[in-house]
Amino acid sequence: MSIGYLALVLHAHLPYVRHPESDYVLEEEWLFEAITETYIPLIQVFEGLKRDGVNFKLTMSLTPPLISMLLDPLLQERYNEHLAKLEELTELEATRNAFNGHLKYLSEHYAKEFNQVRTTWEHYNGNLVKAFKQFADSNNLEIITCGATHGYFPLMKMYPQAVWAQIQVACEHYEENFGRRPNGIWLPECGYYEGVERMLADAGLRYFLTDGHGILYGRPRPRFGTYAPVYTQSGVAAFGRDHESSQQVWSSEVGYPGAPEYREFYRDLGWDAEYEYIKPYVMPNGQRKNVGIKYHKITGRGFGLSDKELYDPYWAREKTAEHAGNFMVNRARQVEHLYGIMQRKPIIMSPYDAELFGHWWYEGPWFLDYLFRKTWFDQGSYEMTHLADYLRENPTQQMIHPAQSSWGYKGFHEYWLNETNAWIYPHLHKATERMIELAKREAVDELERKALNQAARELLLAQSSDWAFIMRTGTMVPYAVRRTRSHLMRFQKLYEDILQSKIDSGWVEKVEAIDNIFPNINYQVYRPL
């Protein structure tokens, strides 16, 4: 009999990066890299576990923008082309490195890997949402939702209609794709403010995730800290992040991903290879970029990028097995210690960005595979669960008022509101006020209805927390600025044209084709609550 639970939660999210108006946009490769390095490897891990009789349990968010991109025929076609380029490059690399033993070994490793990616991609006919859904249908995976476009709720709370639109549109989109309403929600950036739980309850959601201090600073103090969920006054449960297990995995300083045996993310063939050789595989304008083939390992502290030693997948996999075993033992000891204090089964909730596993930490999917297997075969102190199953089995919990919080820098809101991005909020607030005004209208004809629905899409896309996040990190800032401005400008034109009854049908159709997320949206979701 186990005396505790471990709940791993992966947050799979990317901003909506789809550009049919251009033949090539670098940012679309965020999706392509994640498919190759994270989503397909995760599916392959799940398939292997099912094949070998390991009854794994995992909670995973698939955000509406990610689902929409994964199902988009244009992006599926472009991913096919992207993968074909990778396969072609690995063939060239195998020839080029034929007489260099270690590089030949690595070239063959990548050739095999991309071939397996191709096999999985074609097996599901490019429909990875269907691939994930099969594991939800077998109750191994609990798929939850997020905000419609990952809008940051605490900075929208002065307009409850805007928060409601993010929640309701997401839940409707989930139902369209999975045939039922979601049980839970990953609040974007784990951003919680008091009162949002009432809207979550109205949407039929049963639970949400928050950072640990959102529970620990709640009123009254939680009796079991973050090691049991709490109920809010609306009846929606909140699960708090466990800091110890989270840091052990995500931290590049003290966590597993910083091990010297693991693959170095920042050393890539796209920058190492001779220019004329690599030119067909970088950007069309000839500018270098990462191509996804990396031959070097982290090596250790104090080594510059040029000093990195060659990577060896065999020894990296061995280290991954060691780390998975260490994580398992640490969780077993943690559960045993907590059970002795609490006299009830604790739950350790460990949430991570899904893209950590495979994209940022190449060996991450191997780690998960080993962890599920070791947990199943090698210990009895805890059982893995997903959050919906846990609540069904443990319906009685303490009720508190959680504290305002996020999992960003310093735990509150300043990562999304600071000197780099504060300029966007007056414009977002004004657009929100105008959308609420438009939502009171009854469309006079089909063209006006289409324009009103498109205005709702443009506002949702402008509200994505990813743009403010990128502005703060300082990477790809021009793109984030351009996306924020373009959605706001399209919204403003739609607003003015609707009020003046001068809607340009050709322009609306063009914008609909570019920003085609949520095809069944109803603009009246912004009506006063």
C-alpha positions in Angstrom: 0.0 0.0 0.0 1.4 3.4 -1.0 1.3 6.2 1.6 1.4 9.2 -0.8 1.0 10.5 -4.3 3.2 12.1 -7.0 1.5 14.2 -9.6 3.6 15.3 -12.5 2.0 18.1 -14.6 3.4 19.3 -18.0 2.3 22.6 -19.4 2.4 22.4 -23.2 2.0 25.8 -24.7 3.3 28.0 -27.5 2.0 31.4 -28.7 -0.1 31.4 -31.9 2.6 31.6 -34.6 1.0 31.0 -37.9 1.8 33.3 -40.9 0.1 32.2 -44.2 0.9 35.7 -45.5 4.6 34.8 -45.8 6.5 31.9 -47.2 8.9 31.8 -44.2 8.7 33.2 -40.7 11.4 32.0 -38.3 9.0 32.0 -35.3 6.9 29.2 -36.8 10.0 27.0 -36.1 9.2 27.3 -32.4 6.3 24.9 -33.2 8.4 22.7 -35.5 11.2 22.3 -32.9 8.7 21.5 -30.2 7.0 18.8 -32.3 10.4 17.2 -33.1 12.0 17.5 -29.7 9.2 17.4 -27.2 5.7 16.4 -28.4 6.6 13.4 -30.6 9.2 12.1 -28.1 6.6 12.3 -25.3 4.1 10.4 -27.5 6.8 7.8 -28.1 7.4 7.5 -24.4 3.7 7.0 -23.7 3.5 4.4 -26.4 6.4 2.4 -25.0 4.9 2.5 -21.4 1.5 1.3 -22.7 3.2 -1.5 -24.7 5.1 -2.7 -21.6 2.2 -2.6 -19.3 3.2 0.4 -17.2 0.1 2.1 -16.0 1.4 5.6 -16.0 -0.5 8.7 -14.8 0.3 12.3 -16.0 -1.6 15.6 -16.1 -0.8 17.7 -19.2 -2.2 21.0 -20.4 -2.6 21.5 -24.1 -3.3 25.2 -24.6 -5.8 26.3 -27.2 -3.2 28.1 -29.4 -1.1 24.9 -29.4 -4.0 22.7 -30.2 -5.0 25.1 -33.0 -1.5 25.0 -34.5 -1.2 21.3 -34.3 -4.4 20.8 -36.2 -3.7 23.5 -38.8 -3.2 22.0 -42.3 -0.8 24.8 -43.4 1.5 24.3 -40.4 1.3 20.5 -40.8 2.5 20.9 -44.4 5.2 23.3 -43.4 6.3 20.9 -40.6 6.6 18.1 -43.2 8.9 20.3 -45.2 10.9 21.2 -42.1 11.4 17.5 -41.1 12.4 16.6 -44.7 15.1 19.2 -44.5 16.4 17.7 -41.2 16.4 14.3 -42.7 18.3 15.5 -45.8 20.9 17.3 -43.6 21.5 14.2 -41.5 22.2 12.2 -44.7 24.7 14.8 -45.7 26.3 14.7 -42.2 26.6 10.9 -42.3 28.6 11.2 -45.6 30.6 14.2 -44.4 31.6 12.4 -41.1 32.1 8.9 -42.6 35.8 8.9 -41.5 35.3 10.6 -38.1 34.2 7.9 -35.7 32.5 9.9 -33.0 30.8 12.4 -35.4 29.7 9.5 -37.6 28.2 7.9 -34.5 26.3 11.1 -33.7 25.2 11.6 -37.3 23.7 8.1 -37.3 22.1 8.8 -33.9 20.3 11.9 -35.4 19.4 10.0 -38.6 17.7 7.3 -36.6 16.0 9.8 -34.3 14.5 11.8 -37.2 13.4 8.6 -38.9 11.5 7.6 -35.8 10.0 11.1 -35.6 8.9 10.7 -39.2 7.4 7.3 -38.5 5.3 8.6 -35.6 4.2 11.7 -37.5 3.0 9.7 -40.4 1.4 7.0 -38.1 -1.0 9.7 -36.8 -1.3 11.5 -40.2 0.2 14.6 -38.6 -2.6 14.8 -36.0 -0.8 14.9 -32.7 -3.9 16.0 -30.8 -5.5 12.7 -31.7 -2.3 11.0 -30.5 -2.5 12.6 -27.1 -6.2 12.0 -26.9 -5.8 8.3 -27.0 -3.9 8.3 -23.8 -6.6 10.5 -22.2 -9.2 8.0 -23.3 -7.3 5.2 -21.5 -7.1 7.4 -18.4 -3.3 7.5 -18.4 -3.3 11.2 -19.3 -5.5 13.9 -17.9 -5.6 16.7 -20.5 -6.5 20.2 -19.0 -7.0 23.6 -20.6 -5.5 27.1 -20.1 -6.6 30.6 -21.0 -7.8 30.9 -24.6 -4.6 32.7 -25.6 -2.6 32.5 -22.4 -3.7 36.0 -21.2 -2.4 36.9 -17.8 -5.5 37.1 -15.6 -4.3 39.2 -12.7 -3.6 42.1 -15.1 -7.1 41.7 -16.7 -9.1 41.5 -13.5 -10.5 45.1 -13.8 -12.5 43.7 -16.8 -14.2 40.5 -15.6 -15.6 40.0 -19.1 -12.1 39.7 -20.5 -11.1 37.0 -18.0 -14.4 35.2 -18.6 -13.8 35.3 -22.4 -10.3 33.7 -21.9 -11.8 31.0 -19.8 -15.1 30.3 -21.7 -13.5 30.3 -25.1 -10.8 27.9 -23.9 -13.4 25.5 -22.4 -15.6 25.6 -25.6 -12.5 25.0 -27.8 -11.5 22.0 -25.5 -15.0 20.5 -25.9 -14.9 20.9 -29.6 -11.6 18.8 -29.8 -12.1 16.3 -27.0 -15.9 15.8 -26.8 -16.2 16.9 -23.2 -15.6 19.9 -21.0 -12.2 20.0 -19.2 -11.9 19.1 -15.5 -9.0 21.5 -14.8 -7.1 24.6 -16.0 -3.5 25.7 -15.9 -3.9 29.4 -15.1 -1.6 31.2 -17.5 1.7 31.7 -15.8 -0.1 30.2 -12.7 -1.4 33.8 -12.3 -4.1 33.8 -9.6 -6.1 36.6 -8.1 -8.9 36.3 -5.6 -12.3 35.9 -7.3 -11.2 34.2 -10.5 -12.3 30.9 -9.0 -15.9 32.0 -9.3 -15.6 32.2 -13.0 -13.8 28.9 -13.1 -16.7 27.3 -11.3 -19.2 28.9 -13.7 -17.3 27.3 -16.6 -17.5 23.9 -14.9 -13.9 23.6 -14.0 -13.0 21.5 -10.9 -9.4 22.5 -10.2 -6.6 24.9 -11.0 -2.8 25.0 -10.3 -1.0 27.7 -8.4 2.5 28.3 -7.2 3.3 27.1 -3.7 3.1 30.5 -2.0 -0.4 31.0 -3.4 -1.5 28.3 -1.0 1.0 28.9 1.8 0.0 32.6 2.2 -3.7 31.7 2.0 -6.3 32.5 4.7 -6.5 30.6 7.0 -3.1 29.0 6.8 -3.3 25.6 5.1 -3.0 22.8 7.6 -1.0 20.6 5.2 0.9 23.3 3.3 1.2 22.4 -0.4 0.9 18.7 0.2 -2.8 18.6 -0.1 -5.1 20.6 -2.4 -7.5 23.2 -0.9 -11.0 24.2 -1.9 -11.9 27.7 -2.6 -15.3 29.2 -1.6 -16.6 28.4 -5.1 -15.9 24.7 -4.6 -13.0 24.7 -7.1 -9.8 23.0 -5.8 -6.4 24.5 -6.0 -3.2 22.5 -6.1 0.1 24.2 -5.0 3.5 23.6 -6.6 6.1 21.6 -4.6 9.3 23.6 -4.7 11.7 20.8 -3.8 10.8 18.5 -6.6 10.3 21.3 -9.1 13.8 22.8 -8.6 15.4 19.4 -8.8 14.3 19.1 -12.4 14.1 22.6 -13.9 17.1 24.3 -12.4 20.1 24.5 -14.7 22.3 25.4 -11.7 21.4 22.7 -9.1 19.0 20.6 -11.1 19.6 17.6 -13.3 19.7 19.4 -16.7 23.0 21.0 -15.9 24.9 17.6 -15.7 28.1 17.7 -17.8 27.1 14.5 -19.7 23.9 16.1 -21.1 23.7 17.7 -24.5 24.7 21.4 -24.8 21.7 23.4 -26.1 23.6 26.5 -27.2 26.1 24.7 -29.5 24.4 23.9 -32.9 25.6 22.8 -36.3 23.8 25.8 -37.8 26.5 28.0 -36.3 29.4 25.5 -36.4 29.3 24.3 -40.0 31.0 26.0 -43.0 28.7 28.7 -44.3 28.4 27.4 -47.9 27.7 23.9 -46.7 25.0 24.9 -44.2 23.5 27.7 -46.2 20.6 25.6 -47.8 19.5 24.7 -44.2 19.4 28.1 -42.5 17.1 31.1 -43.2 16.2 32.0 -46.8 18.0 35.3 -46.4 21.2 33.4 -45.6 21.2 34.2 -41.9 22.4 31.4 -39.7 20.0 29.8 -37.2 19.9 26.7 -35.0 19.1 23.6 -37.1 18.6 21.2 -34.3 21.7 19.0 -34.7 24.0 19.4 -31.7 27.2 17.5 -31.4 28.5 18.7 -28.0 27.8 18.1 -24.3 27.6 20.6 -21.5 31.1 19.3 -20.4 31.2 21.3 -17.1 31.4 24.7 -15.5 34.1 27.0 -16.9 34.0 25.6 -20.4 33.3 28.1 -23.1 31.1 27.1 -26.1 34.2 26.6 -28.2 35.7 24.2 -25.6 32.8 21.8 -25.3 33.6 18.1 -25.7 31.6 15.8 -28.0 28.3 14.4 -26.8 27.7 10.7 -26.2 24.0 9.7 -26.1 24.9 6.4 -24.4 26.4 8.0 -21.4 23.8 10.7 -21.3 21.1 8.0 -21.2 23.0 6.2 -18.4 23.0 9.5 -16.4 19.3 10.0 -17.1 18.6 6.6 -15.5 20.7 7.6 -12.5 18.8 10.9 -12.2 15.4 9.3 -12.5 16.4 6.8 -9.8 17.5 9.7 -7.6 14.3 11.6 -8.2 12.3 8.5 -7.3 14.2 7.9 -4.1 13.9 11.5 -3.0 10.1 11.5 -3.6 9.8 8.2 -1.7 11.7 9.7 1.3 9.7 12.9 1.0 6.4 11.1 1.1 7.5 8.9 4.0 8.5 12.0 6.0 5.3 13.9 5.2 3.1 10.9 5.9 4.7 10.6 9.4 3.8 14.2 10.1 0.4 14.5 8.4 -1.0 11.1 9.2 -2.6 11.1 5.8 -1.4 10.6 2.3 0.4 13.7 1.0 0.4 14.7 -2.7 3.5 16.1 -4.3 2.5 18.2 -7.3 5.4 18.9 -9.6 4.6 21.2 -12.6 6.9 22.0 -15.5 6.9 23.5 -18.9 6.5 20.5 -21.3 9.1 22.0 -23.6 11.7 21.6 -20.9 11.5 17.8 -21.7 13.3 17.4 -25.1 13.7 20.9 -26.4 15.7 22.6 -23.6 16.7 19.4 -21.8 17.3 16.9 -24.6 17.3 13.9 -22.3 14.1 15.0 -20.6 11.8 12.4 -22.3 14.3 9.6 -21.3 14.1 10.9 -17.8 10.3 10.7 -17.7 10.4 7.2 -19.3 12.8 5.9 -16.6 10.9 7.6 -13.8 7.5 6.1 -14.8 9.1 2.6 -15.1 11.1 2.9 -11.8 8.1 4.2 -10.0 6.0 1.3 -11.3 8.6 -1.5 -10.6 11.1 -0.3 -8.0 9.2 1.4 -5.1 6.0 1.2 -3.1 5.9 4.4 -1.1 4.0 6.5 -3.5 1.7 6.1 -6.6 1.6 8.4 -9.5 -1.7 10.1 -10.1 -3.3 12.7 -12.2 -5.2 15.5 -10.5 -8.7 14.5 -11.6 -8.2 11.0 -10.2 -6.8 12.3 -7.0 -9.9 14.6 -6.3 -12.2 11.7 -7.0 -10.4 9.5 -4.5 -9.9 12.3 -1.9 -12.9 14.6 -2.0 -12.6 16.1 1.5 -10.1 19.0 1.8 -9.6 22.2 3.8 -11.2 25.4 2.4 -9.1 28.6 2.3 -8.7 31.8 0.3 -5.6 31.4 -1.8 -3.2 34.4 -2.1 -2.6 36.4 -5.2 0.5 34.8 -7.0 2.2 33.6 -10.1 5.2 31.3 -10.8 7.1 34.2 -12.4 10.0 36.2 -11.1 9.5 37.0 -7.4 6.2 35.2 -7.5 3.8 38.0 -8.4 3.2 40.1 -11.5 6.2 42.2 -12.3 7.6 39.9 -15.1 4.5 40.9 -17.1 4.3 44.5 -16.0 7.6 46.4 -16.0 9.5 49.1 -17.8 9.9 46.9 -20.9 6.2 46.1 -21.5 4.0 48.5 -19.5 3.2 50.4 -22.6 1.0 47.7 -24.0 -1.6 47.8 -21.1 -3.4 51.1 -21.8 -4.0 49.9 -25.3 -5.2 46.5 -24.2 -7.5 48.0 -21.7 -9.0 50.4 -24.2 -9.5 47.6 -26.7 -11.2 45.5 -24.0 -13.6 48.4 -23.2 -14.4 48.7 -26.8 -14.9 44.9 -27.2 -17.4 44.9 -24.3 -19.2 47.8 -26.0 -19.3 45.8 -29.3 -20.6 42.7 -27.5 -23.8 44.5 -26.7 -24.6 44.8 -30.4 -26.9 42.5 -32.4 -25.2 41.9 -35.7 -27.4 43.3 -38.5 -26.1 40.8 -41.1 -23.6 38.0 -41.7 -20.7 40.4 -42.6 -21.1 42.4 -39.3 -21.2 39.2 -37.4 -18.0 38.0 -39.0 -16.4 41.4 -38.2 -17.5 41.3 -34.6 -16.2 37.7 -34.2 -12.9 38.7 -35.8 -12.6 41.7 -33.4 -12.9 39.2 -30.5 -10.1 37.0 -32.0 -7.8 40.0 -32.5 -8.2 41.1 -28.9 -7.6 37.6 -27.5 -4.4 37.3 -29.6 -3.2 40.7 -28.5 -3.7 39.7 -24.8 -1.3 36.7 -25.0 1.1 36.9 -22.0 3.8 35.6 -24.4 4.4 39.0 -25.9 4.9 40.8 -22.6 7.1 37.8 -21.5 9.3 38.1 -24.6 9.7 41.9 -24.2 10.9 41.3 -20.7 13.4 38.5 -21.6 14.9 40.6 -24.4 14.8 37.9 -27.1 12.8 38.3 -30.3 11.5 41.6 -29.0 10.7 43.1 -32.4 8.4 40.2 -33.2 6.5 40.5 -29.9 6.1 44.2 -30.4 4.9 43.7 -34.0 2.4 41.0 -33.0 1.0 43.2 -30.2 0.6 46.2 -32.5 -0.8 44.3 -35.5 -3.6 42.7 -33.5 -4.5 45.9 -31.8 -4.4 47.8 -35.1 -6.7 45.2 -36.7 -9.0 45.4 -33.8 -9.2 49.2 -34.0 -10.0 49.1 -37.7 -12.7 46.5 -37.1 -14.2 48.6 -34.3 -14.3 51.8 -36.3 -15.6 50.1 -39.4 -18.4 48.4 -37.4 -19.5 51.6 -35.8 -19.5 53.4 -39.1 -21.2 50.6 -41.0 -18.3 50.6 -43.5 -17.0 47.1 -43.1 -14.6 46.0 -45.9 -15.6 42.4 -46.7 -12.4 41.7 -48.6 -10.2 42.9 -45.8 -12.2 41.0 -43.2 -11.8 37.8 -45.2 -8.1 38.4 -45.5 -7.7 38.9 -41.7 -9.9 35.9 -41.0 -7.6 33.8 -43.1 -4.5 35.0 -41.2 -5.8 35.0 -37.7 -8.0 32.0 -38.0 -8.0 30.7 -34.4 -11.3 29.8 -32.8 -13.4 29.4 -35.9 -16.6 29.0 -33.8 -16.1 32.0 -31.5 -19.1 34.1 -30.5 -18.3 37.7 -29.8 -21.1 37.9 -27.3 -18.9 36.1 -24.8 -17.7 39.6 -23.9 -21.2 40.7 -22.8 -21.4 42.1 -19.2 -21.6 39.3 -16.7 
